[in-house]
Amino acid sequence: MFAGSHLLTVDDKGRLAIPARFRAQLVEKFGPQVFITRSYLPCVEIYPVATFHSVVEQIDQMTDRKLADKAARAFIGHAEETELDKQGRILLPQLLRKLARLDSKAVAVGQNKRIEIWSEDVWTEFSSGQSDELADAFAFVKR
């Protein structure tokens, strides 16, 4: 399970070091291969290969073909399979960096089965404006 947030730096070549805690979970449980793709939110998502394939299968099983095509175009069409290098870094594709407005400052946000990579500025703006929606969402959670 990926949980927590980490401030990161994207280098001049577009590489990002996956936080050690996330990297250990990825490599030990799934191996060094990951898929990077876009989100419906202004961020990039990183998936272990098996999890990515599971989402693709769910898209394939959608009964509304128009929505399935939109989901496939965004999720699969922007996906790139890559591997963590020896320093635990991945190369974020330029198009995905542009779509997510990623520059040198980024935030990795654990989301259980995936990791989101946000521009630090976009993440700050997005997460600070969520209090009403968070209250609504947690109203359904038994704690």
Secondary structure by P-SEA (a helix, b strand, c coil): cbbbbbbbbbcccccccccaaaaaaaaaccccbbbbbbccccbbbbbcaaaaaaaaaaaaaccaaaaaaaaaacccccbbbbbbcccccccccaaaaaaaccccbbbbbbcccbbbbccaaaaaaaaaacaaaaaaaaccccc
